[in-house]
């Protein structure tokens, strides 16, 4: 299932993660319910998760996580493009 990165958690113990499928390289969202509710896991594509209604705070957290991740990637590209003086 690849490395999971937590991007949101709720006060009741639910957690949301972003992962990458090792076979398809497709990214996905994993929702892990809190242990007292059975800890069930639900997996969906990032696109499906972002379009799932009603929108909740975990959607906003995923958007912020993806923006931060993209900004970090852009910073690496800029650093790689510079030559040392």
N, CA and C of each residue as an Amber inpcrd file, in Angstrom:
protein
   255
   0.8280000  -1.1940000   0.0000000   0.0000000   0.0000000   0.0000000
   0.8630000   1.2440000   0.0000000   2.1110000   1.1100000   0.2480000
   2.9890000   2.2710000   0.2000000   2.9670000   3.0510000   1.4930000
   3.7360000   4.1010000   1.5180000   3.7940000   4.9520000   2.7050000
   2.5310000   5.7770000   2.8100000   1.9600000   5.8040000   3.9920000
   0.7780000   6.6180000   4.2440000   1.2010000   7.8740000   4.9840000
   0.6480000   9.0010000   4.5630000   0.9110000  10.2780000   5.2280000
  -0.4100000  10.8070000   5.7670000  -0.4870000  10.9670000   7.0680000
  -1.7060000  11.4700000   7.6870000  -1.8700000  12.9500000   7.3750000
  -3.0770000  13.3250000   6.9420000  -3.3390000  14.7380000   6.6720000
  -4.4840000  15.2880000   7.5070000  -5.2400000  14.4180000   8.1820000
  -6.3450000  14.9130000   9.0070000  -6.7130000  13.8730000  10.0590000
  -7.2400000  14.3720000  11.1700000  -7.8010000  13.5020000  12.1960000
  -8.9590000  14.2490000  12.8500000  -9.9070000  13.4890000  13.3630000
 -11.0660000  14.1120000  13.9970000 -11.0010000  13.9100000  15.5040000
 -11.8300000  14.6360000  16.2200000 -11.8390000  14.5540000  17.6790000
 -12.2860000  13.1800000  18.1720000 -13.0150000  12.4290000  17.3250000
 -13.4590000  11.0990000  17.7450000 -12.4460000  10.0030000  17.4100000
 -11.3130000  10.3740000  16.7980000 -10.2580000   9.4010000  16.5400000
 -10.1570000   8.9000000  15.1150000 -11.0630000   9.3290000  14.2240000
 -10.9300000   8.9650000  12.8100000  -9.6760000   9.6280000  12.2530000
  -9.0590000   8.9690000  11.2650000  -7.8470000   9.5150000  10.6390000
  -7.9500000   9.3640000   9.1280000  -7.3390000  10.3170000   8.4170000
  -7.2940000  10.3020000   6.9570000  -5.8450000  10.3680000   6.5130000
  -5.5290000   9.5430000   5.5160000  -4.1640000   9.4300000   5.0140000
  -4.1520000   9.5360000   3.4980000  -3.0290000   9.9950000   2.9440000
  -2.7680000   9.9160000   1.5060000  -1.7350000   8.8150000   1.3240000
  -1.9670000   7.9720000   0.3300000  -1.0220000   6.9060000   0.0140000
  -0.8540000   6.7920000  -1.4850000   0.0420000   5.9210000  -1.8910000
   0.2710000   5.6770000  -3.3160000   0.3150000   4.1760000  -3.5320000
  -0.4950000   3.6990000  -4.4770000  -0.5450000   2.2800000  -4.7970000
   0.7660000   1.8610000  -5.4510000   1.4000000   0.8470000  -4.9090000
   2.6830000   0.3920000  -5.4250000   2.6020000  -0.2350000  -6.8030000
   1.4330000  -0.7290000  -7.1870000   1.2640000  -1.3680000  -8.4890000
   0.9270000  -0.3630000  -9.5780000  -0.0190000   0.5330000  -9.2790000
  -0.5060000   1.4680000 -10.3040000   0.1090000   2.8590000 -10.1970000
   0.7820000   3.1540000  -9.1030000   1.3300000   4.4820000  -8.8070000
   0.2460000   5.5400000  -8.6310000  -1.0110000   5.1230000  -8.5440000
  -2.1050000   6.0700000  -8.3360000  -2.1940000   6.4340000  -6.8570000
  -2.4170000   7.7110000  -6.5890000  -2.5810000   8.1740000  -5.2130000
  -4.0120000   7.9300000  -4.7690000  -4.1790000   7.7370000  -3.4710000
  -5.4970000   7.4620000  -2.9130000  -5.6010000   8.0730000  -1.5210000
  -6.8390000   8.1530000  -1.0390000  -7.1180000   8.5960000   0.3250000
  -7.6300000   7.3880000   1.0950000  -7.0910000   7.1970000   2.2780000
  -7.5300000   6.1230000   3.1640000  -8.1510000   6.7510000   4.4020000
  -9.4120000   6.3930000   4.6680000 -10.0720000   6.8290000   5.9020000
 -10.0660000   5.6360000   6.8470000  -9.5330000   5.8510000   8.0340000
  -9.4860000   4.7970000   9.0480000 -10.3680000   5.2390000  10.2090000
 -11.4620000   4.5020000  10.3990000 -12.3680000   4.8180000  11.4920000
 -11.7130000   4.5860000  12.8420000 -12.2480000   5.2290000  13.8610000
 -11.6650000   5.0850000  15.1980000 -11.8510000   3.6570000  15.7070000
 -10.9750000   3.2310000  16.5920000 -11.0300000   1.8530000  17.0850000
 -12.3610000   1.4780000  17.7300000 -12.9980000   2.4040000  18.4440000
 -14.2560000   2.0720000  19.1180000 -15.3930000   1.8150000  18.1340000
 -15.2610000   2.3100000  16.8950000 -16.2910000   2.0390000  15.8840000
 -15.8800000   0.8850000  14.9720000 -14.8030000   0.2070000  15.3290000
 -14.3740000  -0.9530000  14.5490000 -13.1320000  -0.7130000  13.7210000
 -12.7130000   0.5250000  13.5900000 -11.4910000   0.8270000  12.8490000
 -11.5450000   0.4800000  11.3740000 -12.7380000   0.4660000  10.8060000
 -12.8840000   0.1200000   9.3870000 -12.1470000   1.1140000   8.5020000
 -11.6300000   0.6190000   7.3910000 -10.8980000   1.4580000   6.4410000
 -11.6570000   1.5520000   5.1310000 -11.6850000   2.7610000   4.5910000
 -12.3020000   3.0160000   3.2980000 -11.2750000   3.7090000   2.4230000
 -11.1010000   3.1920000   1.2190000 -10.1090000   3.7420000   0.2930000
 -10.8320000   4.3360000  -0.9120000 -10.3970000   5.5210000  -1.3320000
 -10.9700000   6.1500000  -2.5240000  -9.8800000   6.9210000  -3.2500000
 -10.1280000   7.1950000  -4.5210000  -9.1660000   8.0010000  -5.2720000
  -9.1720000   9.4200000  -4.7100000  -8.0910000  10.1380000  -4.9320000
  -8.0120000  11.5280000  -4.4710000  -9.1320000  12.3440000  -5.1050000
  -9.3570000  12.1640000  -6.4150000 -10.4160000  12.9210000  -7.0980000
 -11.7840000  12.6240000  -6.5050000 -12.0780000  11.3430000  -6.2630000
 -13.3760000  10.9710000  -5.6940000 -13.5440000  11.5840000  -4.3060000
 -12.4890000  11.5680000  -3.5090000 -12.5480000  12.1400000  -2.1670000
 -12.8160000  13.6400000  -2.2250000 -12.1380000  14.3370000  -3.1300000
 -12.3150000  15.7860000  -3.2380000 -13.7140000  16.1640000  -3.7210000
 -14.3670000  15.2690000  -4.4710000 -15.6980000  15.5550000  -5.0020000
 -16.8220000  14.9910000  -4.1460000 -16.4830000  14.2960000  -3.0720000
 -17.4690000  13.6690000  -2.2020000 -18.2210000  14.7390000  -1.4150000
 -19.5500000  14.6570000  -1.4260000 -20.3640000  15.6340000  -0.7000000
 -21.0850000  14.9370000   0.4340000 -21.3660000  15.6030000   1.5210000
 -21.0560000  17.0040000   1.7780000 -19.5680000  17.1900000   2.0690000
 -19.0640000  18.3650000   1.7260000 -17.6660000  18.6790000   1.9900000
 -17.4580000  18.8160000   3.4960000 -16.3240000  18.3520000   3.9580000
 -16.0130000  18.4430000   5.3810000 -14.6250000  19.0080000   5.6040000
 -14.2440000  19.1620000   6.8530000 -12.9330000  19.7270000   7.1690000
 -11.7770000  18.8620000   6.6730000 -12.0000000  17.5560000   6.5510000
 -10.9350000  16.6890000   6.0420000 -10.6530000  16.9610000   4.5640000
 -11.6540000  17.4180000   3.8170000 -11.4340000  17.8120000   2.4170000
 -10.5220000  19.0370000   2.3780000 -10.8330000  20.0190000   3.2240000
  -9.9900000  21.2220000   3.2980000  -8.5610000  20.8610000   3.7100000
  -8.4400000  19.9100000   4.6350000  -7.1110000  19.4780000   5.0840000
  -6.3420000  18.8140000   3.9440000  -7.0350000  18.0330000   3.1100000
  -6.3700000  17.3920000   1.9710000  -5.9030000  18.4400000   0.9680000
  -6.7370000  19.4280000   0.6880000  -6.3470000  20.4910000  -0.2450000
  -5.1080000  21.2160000   0.2810000  -5.0970000  21.5490000   1.5680000
  -3.9360000  22.2220000   2.1650000  -2.7010000  21.3280000   2.0990000
  -2.8670000  20.0400000   2.3620000  -1.7560000  19.0820000   2.3030000
  -1.1780000  19.0190000   0.8920000  -2.0540000  18.9270000  -0.1150000
  -1.5950000  18.8340000  -1.5040000  -0.9030000  20.1190000  -1.9470000
  -1.4300000  21.2770000  -1.5280000  -0.7890000  22.5560000  -1.8690000
   0.6000000  22.6420000  -1.2530000   0.7190000  22.2440000   0.0030000
   2.0100000  22.2780000   0.6920000   2.9910000  21.3250000   0.0180000
   2.5130000  20.1620000  -0.3610000   3.3570000  19.1780000  -1.0340000
   3.8380000  19.7040000  -2.3850000   2.9380000  20.3280000  -3.1430000
   3.3200000  20.8920000  -4.4440000   4.3010000  22.0460000  -4.2860000
   4.1140000  22.8680000  -3.2640000   5.0410000  23.9770000  -3.0200000
   6.4300000  23.4400000  -2.7010000   6.4960000  22.3600000  -1.9330000
   7.7900000  21.7550000  -1.5930000   8.4570000  21.1930000  -2.8410000
   7.6700000  20.5820000  -3.7300000   8.2270000  20.0540000  -4.9810000
   8.7470000  21.1860000  -5.8530000   7.9970000  22.2840000  -5.9330000
   8.4320000  23.4420000  -6.7240000   9.7340000  24.0060000  -6.1780000
   9.8760000  24.0280000  -4.8680000  11.0900000  24.5540000  -4.2450000
  12.2940000  23.6880000  -4.6070000  12.1150000  22.3880000  -4.6400000
  13.2050000  21.4790000  -5.0130000  13.6030000  21.7050000  -6.4590000
  12.6240000  21.8870000  -7.3390000  12.9150000  22.1330000  -8.7540000
  13.7070000  23.4250000  -8.9090000  13.3160000  24.4710000  -8.1940000
  14.0300000  25.7490000  -8.2720000  15.4560000  25.5710000  -7.7610000
  15.6190000  24.8810000  -6.6380000  16.9580000  24.6440000  -6.0940000
  17.8110000  23.8320000  -7.0540000  17.2290000  22.8470000  -7.7100000
  17.9720000  22.0150000  -8.6520000  18.4040000  22.7940000  -9.8810000
  17.6640000  23.8510000 -10.2160000  17.9790000  24.6190000 -11.4110000
  19.0750000  25.6400000 -11.2080000  19.4900000  25.8500000  -9.9900000
  20.5190000  26.8530000  -9.7160000  21.9000000  26.2150000  -9.7590000
  22.8510000  26.9880000 -10.2050000  24.2360000  26.5090000 -10.1990000
  24.9740000  27.1540000  -9.0430000  25.8490000  26.4070000  -8.4070000
  26.5910000  27.0040000  -7.2920000  27.5490000  28.0750000  -7.7890000
  27.7430000  29.1140000  -6.9920000  28.6510000  30.1910000  -7.4030000
  29.9740000  30.0930000  -6.6990000
